[in-house]
Protein backbone atom coordinates (compact mmCIF):
# COMPACT_ATOMS: atom_id res chain seq x y z
CA UNK A 1 0.00 0.00 0.00
CA UNK A 2 2.76 2.35 0.88
CA UNK A 3 4.33 2.01 -2.56
CA UNK A 4 1.03 2.57 -4.41
CA UNK A 5 0.31 5.63 -2.31
CA UNK A 6 3.78 7.04 -3.06
CA UNK A 7 3.40 6.49 -6.81
CA UNK A 8 -0.06 8.07 -6.82
CA UNK A 9 1.28 11.09 -4.98
CA UNK A 10 4.18 11.41 -7.46
CA UNK A 11 1.84 11.21 -10.46
CA UNK A 12 -0.50 13.83 -8.99
CA UNK A 13 2.48 16.07 -8.19
CA UNK A 14 3.87 15.80 -11.73
CA UNK A 15 0.42 16.44 -13.20
CA UNK A 16 0.06 19.62 -11.13
CA UNK A 17 3.54 20.73 -12.14
CA UNK A 18 2.69 20.22 -15.84
CA UNK A 19 -0.57 22.14 -15.47
CA UNK A 20 1.24 25.02 -13.78
CA UNK A 21 3.86 25.11 -16.53
CA UNK A 22 1.25 25.10 -19.30
CA UNK A 23 -0.77 27.76 -17.50
CA UNK A 24 2.32 29.92 -17.13
CA UNK A 25 3.12 29.62 -20.84
CA UNK A 26 -0.40 30.56 -21.92
CA UNK A 27 -1.01 33.34 -19.41
CA UNK A 28 2.27 35.24 -19.62
CA UNK A 29 2.55 38.01 -22.23
CA UNK A 30 4.53 37.13 -25.33
CA UNK A 31 6.89 40.08 -25.01
CA UNK A 32 7.51 42.51 -22.21
CA UNK A 33 5.62 45.67 -23.03
CA UNK A 34 7.91 48.61 -23.65
CA UNK A 35 6.71 52.03 -24.69
CA UNK A 36 6.66 52.53 -28.45
CA UNK A 37 9.22 50.11 -29.73
CA UNK A 38 10.98 51.15 -32.88
CA UNK A 39 10.43 49.13 -36.00
CA UNK A 40 12.99 46.46 -36.66
CA UNK A 41 14.70 46.99 -33.33
CA UNK A 42 13.25 44.63 -30.73
CA UNK A 43 13.41 46.11 -27.27
CA UNK A 44 14.50 49.52 -28.52
CA UNK A 45 12.41 52.60 -27.98
CA UNK A 46 11.15 54.57 -30.96
CA UNK A 47 12.80 57.89 -31.79
CA UNK A 48 9.60 59.67 -30.69
CA UNK A 49 9.73 58.05 -27.24
CA UNK A 50 13.41 58.96 -26.87
CA UNK A 51 12.78 62.58 -27.82
CA UNK A 52 9.78 62.92 -25.51
CA UNK A 53 11.74 61.43 -22.62
CA UNK A 54 14.95 63.35 -23.20
CA UNK A 55 13.19 66.70 -23.60
CA UNK A 56 10.82 66.07 -20.67
CA UNK A 57 7.84 67.14 -22.78
CA UNK A 58 4.55 67.91 -21.07
CA UNK A 59 1.24 66.51 -22.37
CA UNK A 60 0.53 69.52 -24.60
CA UNK A 61 4.01 69.40 -26.15
CA UNK A 62 3.65 65.65 -26.71
CA UNK A 63 0.38 66.15 -28.59
CA UNK A 64 1.92 68.86 -30.78
CA UNK A 65 5.03 66.75 -31.31
CA UNK A 66 3.02 63.69 -32.36
CA UNK A 67 1.27 65.82 -35.00
CA UNK A 68 4.65 66.98 -36.27
CA UNK A 69 5.83 63.37 -36.40
CA UNK A 70 2.81 62.26 -38.45
CA UNK A 71 3.39 65.01 -41.02
CA UNK A 72 7.13 64.32 -41.09
CA UNK A 73 6.64 60.59 -41.57
CA UNK A 74 4.22 61.14 -44.46
CA UNK A 75 6.64 63.54 -46.16
CA UNK A 76 9.59 61.20 -45.55
CA UNK A 77 7.63 58.25 -46.92
CA UNK A 78 6.86 60.20 -50.11
CA UNK A 79 10.50 61.18 -50.60
CA UNK A 80 11.69 57.63 -49.88
CA UNK A 81 9.24 56.26 -52.46
CA UNK A 82 10.54 58.79 -54.96
CA UNK A 83 14.11 57.72 -54.16
CA UNK A 84 13.22 54.07 -54.76
CA UNK A 85 11.55 54.91 -58.08
CA UNK A 86 14.52 57.01 -59.19
CA UNK A 87 16.94 54.18 -58.36
CA UNK A 88 14.79 51.65 -60.24
CA UNK A 89 14.81 53.91 -63.29
CA UNK A 90 18.53 54.64 -62.89
CA UNK A 91 19.54 50.99 -62.69
CA UNK A 92 16.99 50.16 -65.37
CA UNK A 93 19.26 52.03 -67.77
CA UNK A 94 21.65 49.08 -67.49
CA UNK A 95 19.09 46.89 -69.25
CA UNK A 96 19.29 49.00 -72.43
CA UNK A 97 21.59 47.74 -75.18
CA UNK A 98 23.44 51.09 -75.23
CA UNK A 99 24.48 53.35 -72.37
CA UNK A 100 22.64 56.70 -72.21
CA UNK A 101 25.11 58.87 -70.26
CA UNK A 102 22.91 61.97 -70.43
CA UNK A 103 19.88 60.18 -68.96
CA UNK A 104 22.12 58.58 -66.30
CA UNK A 105 23.43 62.03 -65.30
CA UNK A 106 19.92 63.48 -65.13
CA UNK A 107 18.75 60.62 -62.90
CA UNK A 108 21.86 60.86 -60.74
CA UNK A 109 21.18 64.57 -60.18
CA UNK A 110 17.53 63.85 -59.37
CA UNK A 111 18.61 61.25 -56.80
CA UNK A 112 21.02 63.76 -55.24
CA UNK A 113 18.31 66.45 -55.18
CA UNK A 114 15.91 64.04 -53.50
CA UNK A 115 18.51 63.11 -50.86
CA UNK A 116 19.10 66.80 -50.24
CA UNK A 117 15.34 67.26 -49.80
CA UNK A 118 15.29 64.45 -47.22
CA UNK A 119 18.17 66.04 -45.30
CA UNK A 120 16.43 69.43 -45.36
CA UNK A 121 13.13 67.86 -44.29
CA UNK A 122 14.83 66.24 -41.28
CA UNK A 123 16.61 69.50 -40.38
CA UNK A 124 13.33 71.44 -40.56
CA UNK A 125 11.61 68.78 -38.46
CA UNK A 126 14.16 69.15 -35.67
CA UNK A 127 13.92 72.93 -35.94
CA UNK A 128 10.15 72.57 -35.36
CA UNK A 129 10.87 70.36 -32.35
CA UNK A 130 13.22 73.04 -31.05
CA UNK A 131 10.45 75.62 -31.34
CA UNK A 132 8.20 73.40 -29.19
CA UNK A 133 10.73 73.48 -26.35
CA UNK A 134 10.40 75.84 -23.43
CA UNK A 135 13.49 77.84 -22.41
CA UNK A 136 14.23 75.33 -19.63
CA UNK A 137 14.28 72.51 -22.23
CA UNK A 138 16.77 74.16 -24.59
CA UNK A 139 19.78 72.63 -22.81
CA UNK A 140 18.21 69.17 -23.16
CA UNK A 141 17.55 69.89 -26.83
CA UNK A 142 21.21 70.82 -27.39
CA UNK A 143 22.27 67.52 -25.80
CA UNK A 144 19.79 65.68 -28.01
CA UNK A 145 21.16 67.38 -31.12
CA UNK A 146 24.67 66.25 -30.23
CA UNK A 147 23.37 62.66 -30.14
CA UNK A 148 21.37 62.80 -33.37
CA UNK A 149 23.91 60.90 -35.43
CA UNK A 150 23.89 58.04 -32.94
CA UNK A 151 20.12 58.00 -32.45
CA UNK A 152 18.99 58.46 -36.03
CA UNK A 153 22.08 57.63 -38.05
CA UNK A 154 20.73 54.41 -39.51
CA UNK A 155 19.63 54.83 -43.08
CA UNK A 156 15.88 54.66 -43.48
CA UNK A 157 14.76 52.80 -46.54
CA UNK A 158 11.25 52.77 -47.93
CA UNK A 159 9.12 49.72 -47.19
CA UNK A 160 8.95 47.40 -50.16
CA UNK A 161 5.62 45.67 -50.61
CA UNK A 162 5.73 41.92 -50.22
CA UNK A 163 9.22 41.89 -48.75
CA UNK A 164 8.31 40.53 -45.32
CA UNK A 165 10.30 37.35 -45.77
CA UNK A 166 12.36 35.40 -48.23
CA UNK A 167 11.07 35.13 -51.78
CA UNK A 168 8.79 32.16 -52.39
CA UNK A 169 11.17 30.49 -54.84
CA UNK A 170 13.85 31.08 -57.44
CA UNK A 171 13.28 33.86 -59.97
CA UNK A 172 11.41 32.63 -63.01
CA UNK A 173 13.65 34.32 -65.57
CA UNK A 174 16.92 32.59 -64.60
CA UNK A 175 18.19 29.68 -66.69
CA UNK A 176 18.35 26.33 -64.89
CA UNK A 177 21.62 25.32 -63.26
CA UNK A 178 23.77 22.88 -65.18
N, C-alpha and C positions, 0 to 999 in steps of 0.2 A: 504494500500500500504506500509505503513511504516513497518508493521510487516512482510510482505512477503520479503521486501528488507533486513530486518535484518536477517531473517532465511536464505536467499540465501547467504548473506555475511558470516554467520557462517558456512554453509556447504562448501563453497569455501575455507574458512580459514582452516577448519579441513581436507579437502582433500589435501591442500598444505602441511599441517603439516605431514600427513601420507606419502605423497610422499617424503618429506625431510627425514623422519625417515627411510623409506625403502631404499632410496638412500644412506644414511649414513651407514646402515648395509651392503649393497652390495659393497660399494666402500672402506670401511676401511679395512686395512690388518687384517687377522685373529689373528696374534700374533705380538707384537712388535718385530722388528728384532734386535737381539743381536748377536754380533760376536761369531760364533762357539759355539753353546750351547752344553753342554755335554749330552751324552745319558742318558735318564732316570732322568734327573734333570732339569725340566723346569725352564728357567730363569737363570740357572747357566752357567758360562763360562766353556769351555772345559779346561782340564789341559794344552793343547798346548797354548791356548790363555792366560792363567794365566802366564805360563812360559815366553812367548814372552813379555808380558807386564811388568812383574816383573824384567826381565833382560834387558829391554830396547834394544832388539835386533834390529840391522839394517836389511835392506832388504836381504843382502847376508847371514847373520846369520840365518834369518828366513827360507830362501830357504834350507840351509844346515840342519837346525833343522827339517824341515818338511820331508826331506829325512830320517833322523834318526828315526823320529816318524813312518814312514811307515814301515821301516825294523823292528823296535821294536814291532809294533802292529802285524805284521805277525808272528814274533817269539813267542810273547806272546799268540797269538791265537793257534798256534801249541801246545805249552805247556799246555794251558788250555784244549784243546781237548784231549790231552793225559791224563791229570788229570781226566777228566770226564770218559774216557774209563777205566782207572785204578779203579776208584770208582765203576763203573758198574760191573766190574769183581770181585772186592773185595766183594761187597754186594751180588753179584750173588752166592758167596760161601754159603750163608745162605739158598739157595734153595736146596742144596744137602742134602741127607738124613743123611750123617755123616759130622762132622766138620773136615776139613783138616787144622790143625794148621800150618803146614809147608808152605802150599800155601798162607795162610792168612798172615804169617810173611813176605814172599817174596813180596807179593803185598803191604803190609804196608810199607816196605822199599822202594819199587819203588815209592810209593806216596810221601814219605818223600824226596827221591832224586829229584823227579820232582818239589816239592815245593822249594827245595834248588836251583834248576836250575832257577826257576822263580825269586827268590830273587836275585840271582847273575846277571841275565839278567837285572833286574831293576837297580841294583847298577851300572853295566857297562854302561847302558843307561845314567844315570845321570853323570857318569864320562865323557862320550862323550860330554854331554851338557856343562860340566865344561870346556872341552878343546875348545869349540867354543867361550867361553867368553874371551873378551879382559881384560887386567889387571884392567881397571876401572869398570868392571862388576863383579869382583870377590867378592866384598863385598855384592852385591845384590844376588849373587849365594849362599853365606854363609847364608844369611837370608832366602832364598828359602829353602835350605836344612833343616834349623831348623823348617820349616813349613811343611815338606814333610808328616809327619804322619797325619796332619790335612787335607792337600790337597788331598792326594792319599791313605788315610788309609782304604777306603772302599774296601771290598774284591771284586775283579773282577771275575765274573764267566763266563764261556763260554756260548755263545748264544746257546739255544737249539732250533732246528728246530721245527716249528709248535707250539711254546709256546707263541704266541702273545696274547692269551686271555684264558679264561677258557676252559676246555675241552668240546667237543660238547655234552657229555652225560655221564652217569655212565659207569665205566669200564665193559666190557663184561664178564669178568671172575669172577665176584662177584656173590654169590648166592643171590636170591631175599630176601628182608626183610620179616620177618614174620608178 
